[in-house]
């Protein structure tokens, strides 16, 4: 279904949706990203995560809400600060998009369409990770993340590392997150799944610049180490609490269903 830009803009307002753009030293791409977003919405919150380049000066001359602080804290912390500001501004949903130009604003309609069918879900933008421009480490990292997400939740998703997502803010309001960097995007998915929040995927495009022009703040050793530590914690919780909890819940549900079935049968066929 094709949706025109004005309809999308109206939906952003009527459904109280904003776009959160976390950024750190993406001065060469941030203005283009925001210009592309402006074709669909003016409800944008940029979180300047302690940039030391000219990002701050660029943002000062653009009509966007800016949350800023001096010291770089990490992508997860930036998204969490974006959530906080979005709630303060009265938004019900937030779409996160990277500031390095990897994502395309013209995929926003896909999230809007999915939201109409799944208003209580996290909507995940699933990238095509099989295309030639995708770096090998990104493809490996995504497969690694997908596997552990499945082990921890029993759910299969095609792209658990995508930063292009729609979050229902009210469903996350009681969570106390503990991660601050890239691993936050794993924590929020796993813990949302544990709490029963539905997660659905929509296909989105992805662009990876040539290696010499690509700006990435992902530190292969340290960030992969932090993600591994997080998964170790999540797997431990899964084995010691989540799986036993779900097992006993299933037993309780079967017992309750059986009791209800027997009650209904008695009412329909009373003893003579």
C-alpha positions in Angstrom: 0.0 0.0 0.0 1.4 3.3 -1.0 1.1 6.2 1.5 1.8 9.8 0.5 4.1 12.0 2.6 1.3 14.2 3.9 -0.7 11.3 5.2 2.5 10.1 7.0 3.0 13.5 8.4 -0.6 13.6 9.7 -0.2 10.1 11.2 2.9 11.2 13.1 0.8 14.0 14.7 -2.4 12.0 15.4 -0.6 9.0 16.8 2.0 11.1 18.7 5.0 9.6 17.0 8.5 11.1 17.0 11.8 10.1 15.5 14.8 9.8 17.8 18.2 10.3 16.2 21.2 9.5 18.5 24.4 10.9 17.1 28.1 11.0 18.0 30.5 12.8 15.6 28.4 12.2 12.5 28.8 15.8 11.3 29.2 14.7 7.7 25.9 12.9 7.5 23.5 14.2 10.2 22.2 17.2 8.2 21.3 15.0 5.3 19.6 12.5 7.5 17.5 15.2 9.2 16.7 16.8 5.8 15.4 13.5 4.6 13.3 13.0 7.7 11.8 16.4 7.3 9.9 15.2 4.2 7.8 13.0 6.5 7.7 14.7 9.9 8.8 17.6 12.0 8.6 15.6 15.2 12.3 14.8 15.6 14.4 14.5 18.7 18.2 14.5 18.2 20.4 13.3 21.0 23.9 14.7 20.7 25.9 12.1 22.6 28.9 14.3 23.5 30.0 15.0 19.9 33.4 16.7 19.5 33.2 17.6 15.8 30.9 20.3 14.3 27.6 18.4 15.0 26.5 20.8 17.7 26.9 23.8 15.3 24.9 22.0 12.7 22.0 21.2 15.1 21.9 24.8 16.4 20.7 26.0 13.0 18.1 23.2 12.3 14.5 23.1 13.5 14.8 20.0 15.7 14.5 19.2 19.4 18.0 18.6 20.8 19.1 16.8 23.9 22.8 17.3 24.4 25.5 16.7 27.0 29.3 17.1 27.0 30.7 13.5 27.6 30.1 10.6 25.2 28.1 8.0 27.1 27.2 5.5 24.3 24.3 4.8 21.9 22.2 3.0 24.5 22.3 5.9 26.9 21.5 8.3 24.1 18.4 6.4 23.1 17.3 6.2 26.7 17.7 10.0 27.0 15.7 10.3 23.8 12.9 8.1 25.3 12.8 10.3 28.4 12.5 13.5 26.4 9.9 12.0 24.0 7.7 11.1 27.0 8.2 14.6 28.5 7.0 16.0 25.1 3.9 13.8 25.2 4.8 11.3 22.5 3.4 7.7 22.6 5.8 6.1 20.1 9.4 6.7 19.0 11.1 5.6 15.9 14.9 5.4 16.3 17.1 5.9 13.2 20.9 6.0 12.9 22.6 9.3 12.0 25.3 7.8 9.8 23.1 7.6 6.7 22.7 3.8 6.9 18.9 4.0 7.0 16.4 5.5 4.6 13.7 7.9 5.7 11.5 6.6 2.9 11.1 3.4 4.9 9.1 5.3 7.5 5.8 4.4 5.9 6.5 0.8 6.5 6.6 1.4 10.2 3.4 3.5 10.1 1.6 0.7 8.2 2.8 -2.0 10.6 1.8 0.2 13.6 -1.8 0.2 12.5 -1.9 -3.6 12.7 0.4 -3.9 15.8 -0.1 -0.8 18.1 1.3 -2.6 21.1 4.4 -4.0 19.5 8.0 -3.1 19.0 8.5 -2.9 15.2 11.9 -3.9 14.0 13.4 -2.8 10.7 14.9 -5.9 9.2 17.8 -5.1 6.8 18.9 -7.1 3.8 22.2 -8.5 5.3 22.9 -10.6 2.2 23.9 -7.8 -0.1 27.5 -7.4 -1.1 28.1 -4.0 0.6 27.4 -5.4 4.1 30.7 -5.8 6.0 31.4 -9.4 7.0 31.7 -8.5 10.7 28.2 -7.0 10.6 26.7 -10.1 9.0 28.5 -12.3 11.5 27.5 -10.1 14.4 23.9 -10.1 13.4 23.7 -13.9 13.0 25.4 -14.2 16.4 22.9 -11.9 18.0 19.9 -13.6 16.3 20.9 -17.0 17.7 21.3 -15.8 21.3 18.0 -13.8 21.1 16.3 -17.1 20.0 17.9 -19.0 22.8 16.9 -16.4 25.4 13.3 -15.9 24.2 12.3 -18.7 22.0 11.5 -16.2 19.2 13.2 -15.9 15.8 13.9 -12.5 14.4 15.8 -11.7 11.2 17.7 -8.7 12.4 18.1 -8.1 16.1 20.9 -5.6 15.6 19.0 -3.2 13.5 18.9 0.3 15.0 15.8 1.3 12.9 12.9 0.5 15.2 9.6 1.7 16.5 9.0 1.6 20.2 5.7 1.9 22.1 7.0 4.2 24.9 4.2 3.5 27.4 5.0 -0.2 27.4 8.6 0.5 28.3 7.9 3.1 31.0 8.4 0.7 34.0 11.7 -0.8 32.7 14.9 0.1 34.4 17.6 -0.6 31.8 21.2 -1.1 32.9 23.2 -1.0 29.6 24.5 2.2 28.0 26.2 1.3 24.7 25.4 -0.8 21.7 24.3 -3.8 23.8 21.2 -1.8 24.9 19.5 -2.7 21.6 19.8 -6.3 22.6 18.7 -5.8 26.2 15.6 -3.9 25.3 14.4 -6.6 22.8 15.1 -9.6 25.1 13.5 -8.0 28.2 10.5 -6.8 26.1 10.0 -10.3 24.8 10.2 -11.7 28.4 7.5 -9.3 29.5 5.2 -10.3 26.7 5.6 -7.3 24.4 5.2 -8.5 20.8 8.0 -7.9 18.3 7.4 -7.8 14.6 9.7 -7.1 11.7 9.3 -5.0 8.5 11.8 -5.0 5.7 14.0 -1.9 5.3 16.8 -0.9 3.0 20.3 -0.4 4.2 23.3 1.5 2.9 26.9 0.8 3.8 29.4 3.3 2.4 32.8 2.1 1.2 35.2 1.2 3.9 37.4 4.3 3.5 34.3 6.6 3.8 32.4 4.6 6.5 32.1 6.2 9.9 31.5 3.7 12.6 32.0 4.0 16.4 31.6 0.3 17.0 34.7 -1.0 18.6 35.0 -4.7 17.5 36.8 -6.0 20.6 35.3 -4.0 23.4 31.8 -3.8 22.1 31.7 -7.4 21.2 33.0 -8.2 24.7 30.3 -6.1 26.3 27.6 -7.8 24.2 29.0 -11.2 25.1 28.9 -10.3 28.8 25.3 -9.2 28.4 24.3 -12.4 26.7 26.0 -14.4 29.5 23.8 -12.6 32.0 20.7 -13.0 29.9 21.3 -16.7 29.3 21.8 -17.2 33.1 18.5 -15.5 33.8 16.8 -17.5 31.0 17.9 -20.8 32.4 17.4 -20.0 36.1 14.2 -18.0 35.9 12.5 -17.4 32.5 12.3 -21.0 31.3 11.1 -22.3 34.7 8.6 -19.4 35.0 7.2 -20.2 31.5 7.0 -23.9 32.2 5.0 -23.4 35.4 2.8 -20.8 33.6 2.0 -23.3 30.9 1.1 -26.0 33.5 -1.1 -23.5 35.3 -2.8 -22.5 32.0 -3.5 -26.1 31.0 -4.9 -26.8 34.4 -7.1 -23.7 34.2 -8.3 -24.5 30.7 -9.1 -28.1 31.7 -11.1 -26.8 34.8 -13.0 -24.3 32.6 -13.8 -27.0 30.1 -15.1 -29.3 32.8 -17.2 -26.5 34.2 -18.7 -25.7 30.9 -19.4 -29.4 30.2 -21.2 -29.8 33.5 -23.4 -26.8 32.8 -24.3 -28.1 29.3 -24.9 -31.7 30.5 -26.1 -31.4 34.1 -26.3 -34.7 36.1 -29.8 -36.3 36.2 
